[in-house]
């Protein structure tokens, strides 16, 4: 299959899925979300693939959803289509597939990019990586971080990240449990590959059961509820102002309700 927005490389029982919009810091537009889901689905069905590794091209892992594309969604139906038919299927696939997913975070992982890392089974971060969930700064909402973040890093840590939107370093991510290991940039790929090889020493069915058991806390209904919360917020005037302010590189003008 030919992809436009990702690179898809096989290597010793592992498939590397590289988010490949470096000119846009691998921002997640419809095409990238769709192709990520397709690549994960191919990996799930291919018995020769044991481990999936997701990374980013260029200097970023992913800057999150493509703000310009989201800002151009004019109707509630278009907003629902973007979230429910493009982003949500890829999100759920990471959680529900039986094969382990490693996020090899090579640079900034913001918004949806950070949440892809949160959904992954293991996270290896470059020293150049940083993590942030700044959706509230543009009138949006981080559905994954809000639904499962406290399981991963604790309520106080996820509250700090989601309420302030401030980025944290790779070392801080490791400290709070958002990353398993931090390595020099030149060692990121080899470290992720070595961990994949160690995973492949275990039986595939055993790994599948382990992953399913560990992800029991990630309730589909909770994730779906959070996604619908995001859909609702994206229809609001605050979201329109927040996205436009981001595009215009100015502070948003929040208007308090009377």
C-alpha positions in Angstrom: 0.0 0.0 0.0 1.2 3.5 -0.9 1.1 6.1 1.9 1.3 9.9 1.6 1.6 11.0 5.2 3.6 8.2 6.8 6.6 6.0 6.2 6.1 2.3 6.6 9.2 0.1 7.1 9.6 -3.5 8.1 12.6 -4.7 10.0 13.1 -8.1 11.8 9.5 -8.7 12.9 9.0 -5.0 13.7 7.2 -2.3 11.6 8.3 1.3 11.9 5.5 3.8 11.4 7.0 7.2 10.9 4.6 10.2 11.0 5.9 12.0 7.9 4.7 15.6 7.7 7.9 17.2 8.9 7.2 20.6 7.3 4.1 20.7 9.6 5.9 19.1 12.6 3.9 16.0 11.8 0.6 17.7 12.7 -2.3 15.2 12.6 -4.6 16.0 9.7 -7.2 13.7 8.3 -4.8 12.0 5.9 -2.3 11.2 8.7 -4.9 10.0 11.1 -6.4 7.7 8.4 -3.0 6.3 7.3 -1.9 5.7 10.9 -5.1 3.6 11.4 -4.5 1.7 8.1 -0.9 1.0 9.0 -1.8 -0.3 12.4 -4.5 -2.5 10.9 -2.1 -4.0 8.4 0.4 -4.7 11.3 -2.4 -6.3 13.4 -3.3 -8.7 10.5 0.3 -9.5 9.5 1.5 -12.6 11.5 5.1 -11.8 10.7 4.9 -8.5 12.6 5.3 -8.8 16.3 5.9 -5.2 17.4 4.9 -1.7 16.2 7.1 1.3 16.7 5.7 4.8 16.0 8.1 7.7 15.6 8.2 11.1 13.8 10.1 12.4 10.8 12.3 15.5 11.3 12.6 17.3 14.6 9.2 16.6 16.0 7.2 13.5 17.1 3.9 15.3 16.5 2.7 18.8 17.2 -0.9 17.4 17.6 -4.0 17.9 15.5 -3.5 20.2 12.5 -4.9 23.4 13.9 -5.4 25.0 10.5 -7.4 22.1 9.3 -9.5 21.9 12.4 -10.1 25.7 12.3 -11.5 25.3 8.7 -14.2 22.9 9.8 -17.3 25.0 9.3 -20.1 22.8 10.5 -20.8 20.5 13.5 -21.0 17.6 11.1 -17.5 18.3 9.7 -16.1 18.5 13.3 -17.7 15.2 14.2 -16.4 13.6 11.0 -12.8 14.7 11.7 -12.9 13.4 15.3 -15.1 10.3 15.0 -14.1 9.0 11.5 -10.4 9.9 11.4 -8.8 10.5 14.9 -10.9 8.1 17.0 -10.3 4.9 14.9 -6.5 5.3 15.2 -6.8 6.1 18.9 -8.8 3.0 19.6 -6.6 0.8 17.4 -3.5 1.5 19.4 -5.3 0.4 22.6 -7.2 -2.6 21.2 -4.6 -4.3 18.9 -3.0 -7.3 20.4 0.6 -6.4 19.4 2.7 -4.0 21.5 3.1 -0.5 20.4 6.3 1.4 21.2 6.4 5.2 20.9 10.0 6.3 20.0 9.5 10.0 20.7 12.2 11.9 18.8 11.1 15.5 19.6 8.1 17.5 20.8 5.0 15.4 21.4 2.2 17.9 21.9 -1.6 17.5 22.1 -2.6 14.5 20.1 1.1 13.6 19.7 1.5 13.4 23.4 -1.7 11.3 23.7 -0.4 8.8 21.1 2.5 8.3 23.4 0.2 7.9 26.4 -1.8 5.2 24.5 1.4 3.3 23.6 2.5 0.3 25.6 6.1 1.6 26.0 7.7 5.1 25.5 11.3 5.6 24.7 12.2 9.3 24.5 15.1 11.1 23.0 16.8 13.7 25.2 15.3 16.2 22.6 11.8 15.1 23.4 9.2 17.2 25.3 5.6 16.5 26.1 2.6 18.8 26.5 -1.2 18.7 26.4 -2.0 22.4 25.7 -5.5 21.9 24.2 -7.3 24.1 26.7 -5.2 27.0 25.5 -7.1 27.0 22.2 -10.5 26.2 23.7 -10.2 22.4 23.0 -9.8 19.4 25.3 -7.3 16.5 25.6 -9.6 13.4 25.5 -7.0 10.8 26.1 -5.0 12.6 28.8 -8.3 13.4 30.6 -9.6 9.9 30.4 -6.5 7.8 31.3 -3.8 10.3 32.3 -4.3 9.8 36.0 -3.8 6.1 35.6 -0.5 6.7 33.9 1.1 9.6 35.8 -1.2 10.4 38.7 -3.9 13.0 39.2 -1.6 15.9 40.3 0.8 15.4 37.4 -1.8 15.2 34.7 -3.7 18.1 36.3 -0.5 20.2 36.0 0.0 19.2 32.4 -3.7 19.7 31.3 -4.5 22.8 33.3 -1.4 24.8 32.5 -0.6 23.4 29.1 3.1 23.8 29.9 5.6 21.3 28.3 7.7 19.0 30.3 11.2 17.6 29.4 11.9 14.0 28.6 13.6 13.6 32.0 10.6 14.9 33.8 8.4 12.6 31.7 10.5 9.7 32.8 10.3 10.8 36.4 6.5 10.9 36.5 6.1 7.7 34.5 5.2 9.0 31.0 8.4 7.6 29.5 10.2 4.3 30.2 13.6 5.5 29.2 15.4 8.6 27.9 18.4 8.2 25.6 20.6 10.4 23.4 19.0 11.2 20.1 21.4 9.0 18.1 20.5 6.0 20.3 16.7 6.3 20.0 16.2 4.0 17.1 18.6 1.3 18.3 17.1 1.4 21.8 13.6 1.0 20.6 14.7 -1.8 18.2 16.5 -3.6 21.1 13.4 -3.5 23.3 11.3 -4.8 20.4 13.7 -7.8 20.1 13.3 -8.5 23.8 9.5 -8.4 23.5 9.7 -10.9 20.6 11.4 -13.4 23.0 8.0 -13.9 24.5 5.1 -15.9 23.0 2.8 -13.8 20.8 -0.4 -15.0 22.5 1.0 -14.4 25.9 1.9 -10.8 24.9 -1.6 -10.3 23.5 -3.2 -11.4 26.8 -0.8 -9.3 28.9 -1.6 -6.2 26.8 -5.4 -6.8 26.9 -5.2 -7.2 30.7 -3.1 -4.1 31.2 -5.5 -2.1 29.1 -8.6 -3.1 31.0 -8.5 0.2 32.8 -8.7 2.0 29.5 -12.4 1.7 29.2 -13.7 2.1 25.7 -16.7 3.9 26.9 -14.6 6.4 28.9 -12.4 7.1 25.8 -15.6 7.5 23.7 -17.1 9.8 26.3 -14.0 12.0 26.3 -13.9 12.1 22.5 -17.5 13.3 22.5 -16.6 16.0 25.0 -14.0 17.2 22.6 -16.5 17.2 19.7 -18.8 19.4 21.8 -16.1 21.8 22.8 -14.9 22.2 19.2 -18.3 23.4 18.2 -18.1 26.3 20.7 -17.3 29.9 20.2 -14.3 29.6 22.5 -12.8 26.9 20.3 -13.3 29.0 17.2 -11.5 32.0 19.0 -8.8 29.8 20.4 -7.9 28.2 17.0 -8.0 31.5 15.2 -5.8 33.1 17.8 -3.3 30.3 17.4 -3.2 30.8 13.7 -2.9 34.5 14.1 -0.2 34.1 16.7 -1.9 36.2 19.3 -3.4 35.6 22.8 -7.0 34.4 22.7 -9.7 36.7 23.9 -11.8 34.6 26.3 -15.2 36.1 27.0 -16.5 35.2 30.4 -20.2 34.1 30.6 -22.5 36.4 32.5 
